[in-house]
Amino acid sequence: MRYDERMIAPFREELRRLGFLELRTAEDVDAAIAAKEGTNLLVVNSVCGCAAGKARPGIAVALQKSEHKPDRMTTVFAGADVEATARARELFGNIPPSSPSMALFKNGELVHFIPRYQIENRDAFQIAKHLQEVFREFCAPSPVEVNSEK
């Protein structure tokens, strides 16, 4: 089943506003993961109100408050980007399908995975704290913005 784009557009936009690149095809996923240097946070976005409604705000808070951030941020949408989602899930290995979910790749290898069950029983701030810990462990510090005005 594919979701009507009009229904999911606001959910897609939440992650795009944060700087996520949408991966709509299996080839898009392969190209994103082929960039093996650095870190890539891949989010399986979803319409699920209970979990996804906390995941997206949790991601936003983590990115806003963390000194360490992924080099790249990508997303597939379960129930819309069907082939891309299937390909992303293949890259997760033996982890059962779960949406929403978050996978952090470092140098092309999966290093951390957050399945739905670790999202749905937490609030956005608990999710953000978890992500901040993951970012601190696997991601480089974000460059400090320097004010060049004297």
N, C-alpha and C positions, 0 to 999 in steps of 0.2 A: 504494500500500500504506500502510495506517495501522498504527502501532504500538499494541500493547496498553497502555492507560494504566497498568496495574500495573507494567509493565516500565520505563516512562519516568518514573514518579512521582519517584524519587530524583533524577533529572537535572533535572527541573523545579524541585524543591525547592532544589537548590543555588543556583539564580539567585534564586528567591523570597526565600531567606534573606538574600541580599545587597541586597534592595530592588527587584528587577526586577518590573515589572508585566507579566503575561502578556497577550499579544494573541492571542485565539483565533479572531477572524474578520477578514475583509477590512475591515469597517467599523471594528473596533478599531484596525487599522493606520492607516487614513485619519484617524481621530480623533487618534491619537497624533502623527502627522506634521503634522496641521493646526495643532497648538500650535506656531506658528512661532518663538516667542521662546525663546532659549536653546539648549541642546544636549540631544541625545537619543542615547544609545548603544543601538542596536538590535542584539541578538544573535540570530542564527539558531542555536538550540540543536540538538543532534544526539545520537544514541546512539553515534556513531563513537567507539570506545574510544581509538584512537590520538590523534586530534586533539581531540575534545571533552573527553576525559579530562585534557588539558593546558590547554584553553581556559578551562574554568570555574575551575580553581584559579588560573590566570594572571589572570583578571578579578578574583578575590577579593584577590589580593596587590596588584594595581594600585590597587584602590579603598582598600585598607587603608593603603597607603604614599604615595599621591599627595596633594599639597596641592590639586591641581586635579581636579575631578570633574565629570561630566556633570550637568546639571540634572535630567534624567530618564533612566531606564533601563528599556528594554522588551525583550521577547523573544517570538519565535515559535518553535515546535518543528517542524522539518522531519520529515515523516512522520507527524505527528499533527495539527498545526494547518495542514492542507493549503492552505485558501483564504487564510489569513492569511500563510503563507509565500510563496505565489504573489504576493500583493499587495506584500509587502515587497520581493520580488525585482524586481518592476516598478519600484519606486522606486530601485533600484540602477542603472537605465539599462542600458547595454550590458555590464555585468559578468556573466559566466557564473554560473549557479547554483552555489553552494558552501555546504556545511555540514560543520562549523560555520563561521560567519563572523561578522564584526562590522562594523557600519556606524555611523559617527558623523555625525549631522545637526546642522547649526548653522543656526538660524533657518529651518528647513524644507528646507535644501539639504544634499545629501550632500557632506561635506568630506573624509572618509577612509574607506577600506574595507580590511578585512583578510580576505583569502580563506583558504580551508582550506590551500592550499599554503604560506602564510606561518605557519601554525599547526602543522601536523603535523611539521615538522622542527625545532621549537623545544621547549624545556622550559617549564614554567609560569613560571619566573623571567624567561626571555627574552621571553615573551609579555607579562608584567607590565611589563617595562621598555619595550617597544614602546608599550603602552597609556599608560604614564605620559608618554612623550614626546608622544603624540597629545593627551592631556588637557592637558598643559602648553601646547601650541600653540593649542588651540581652546576649552578650557573655563576658566571663571573659577575663581579660588581658592575653596575651600570656606570658609564662615564659620568663624571661630575661636570655639570654645566658651569663654565667659568664666565663670569661677567667681564667682558673685555673693555668696558667703559672705565675710564680713570676719573 
